[in-house]
Amino acid sequence: MTTVLYTGGTGRMGRVIREGLAGRYDRVVLFTRHSPEEPLHPGEEVVIGDLADLDGLTAAATDVDVIVHLGGIADESTYESIRASNIDGTQHVYEAARRAGVRRVVYASSNHVIGFHDATTVLDESAPLRPDTFYGVSKAFGEALASLYHDKWGVESVLLRIGTFRPEPEDARQLALWLSWRDGIELVRCAIENGPVGCQVVYGCSANSDSWWDGTAGWAAIGYAPQDDAADHADGIDTDAPAPRRHGGAFTAADYEGGIW
Ligand SMILES: NC(=O)c1ccc[n+]([C@@H]2O[C@H](COP(=O)([O-])OP(=O)(O)OC[C@H]3O[C@@H](n4cnc5c(N)ncnc54)[C@H](O)[C@@H]3O)[C@@H](O)[C@H]2O)c1
């Protein structure tokens, strides 16, 4: 019997992952601010709540095996709103996991924790953090928090440094960082089911020929074998456009305030 709790399960990524894994787990709890517009899949139940509510999260996490933490602001924003949803919100998720005895958190981290690395450098899981936004800093905080909760209280984590999760790659940068829908579903499935993992960084991308990441170690740790290659979907992408200089692309600009999604 496996119970999975999603935060952010009604967002763009959550809807695709839930659809892909529908019916796979005995019980699925959606901890969400708003009722889902889409019909629920078998085994799903809804708990309305905000990541600000530690007690509500803890109650929702009762008898849960794995939390898939997708909730939060998914772009650059003001520091105050990032702090509330992504920093405090993620601390509440980990604290709820500890209090409720949840075995593992699958955490939606981001390429923006390493966004200031030069695009010519292929990075692996040991790359130093170089966040490119307050958003990236919040994800780096989440990774550090995961390390603490594992070392001190034994809560496992899979830290998914997601590239760009889209049905198709849309620009030159996404040729390097694309995560197809099919591979993204399989990535989350592996992160939920395989292991033990300790506290493991895993790059969230497809098997892209022009990848900027070497995700071999993390992929082996959770048994993830991506199938898709952005290069097979490159038609229509302007490859003559100036190449991005940094992993984080537009997020690294001094005046970037969000909204590129
Ligand atoms: N989609 C991508 O390409 C991508 C890339 C890198 C990382 N990520 C990360 O993956 C996760 C999912 O991304 P997405 O594209 O589905 O984002 P999204 O914005 O579509 O979904 C995020 C969800 O979190 C919810 N949320 C925000 N603040 C909340 C709060 N305080 N309390 C409760 N719920 C709250 C939102 O209502 C929304 O449903 C995010 O954490 C994002 O940072 C996504």
The ligand as a Gaussian input file, in Angstrom:
#p B3LYP/6-31G(d) Opt

LIG

0 1
 N        7.669000      23.350000     -15.228000
 C        8.991000      23.426000     -15.338000
 O        9.558000      23.414000     -16.437000
 C        9.826000      23.491000     -14.076000
 C       11.216000      23.642000     -14.189000
 C       11.984000      23.676000     -13.026000
 C       11.364000      23.539000     -11.789000
 N       10.008000      23.420000     -11.716000
 C        9.373000      23.334000     -10.396000
 O        8.381000      22.318000     -10.436000
 C        7.267000      22.679000      -9.641000
 C        5.991000      22.619000     -10.485000
 O        6.119000      23.528000     -11.552000
 P        4.859000      23.950000     -12.426000
 O        5.383000      24.379000     -13.740000
 O        3.826000      22.906000     -12.363000
 O        4.368000      25.243000     -11.613000
 P        2.869000      25.782000     -11.425000
 O        2.999000      27.236000     -11.066000
 O        2.022000      25.429000     -12.574000
 O        2.352000      24.958000     -10.166000
 C        2.723000      25.297000      -8.852000
 C        1.539000      25.017000      -7.948000
 O        1.891000      25.401000      -6.616000
 C        0.771000      26.028000      -6.048000
 N        1.203000      26.928000      -4.964000
 C        1.960000      28.045000      -5.071000
 N        2.110000      28.617000      -3.872000
 C        1.426000      27.853000      -2.987000
 C        1.183000      27.949000      -1.609000
 N        1.676000      28.953000      -0.865000
 N        0.424000      26.992000      -1.014000
 C       -0.099000      25.974000      -1.751000
 N        0.092000      25.837000      -3.072000
 C        0.848000      26.773000      -3.684000
 C        0.110000      26.780000      -7.188000
 O       -1.250000      27.071000      -6.893000
 C        0.278000      25.797000      -8.327000
 O       -0.811000      24.897000      -8.376000
 C        7.561000      24.069000      -9.089000
 O        8.068000      23.932000      -7.773000
 C        8.642000      24.601000     -10.015000
 O        9.479000      25.529000      -9.349000
 C        9.223000      23.397000     -12.830000

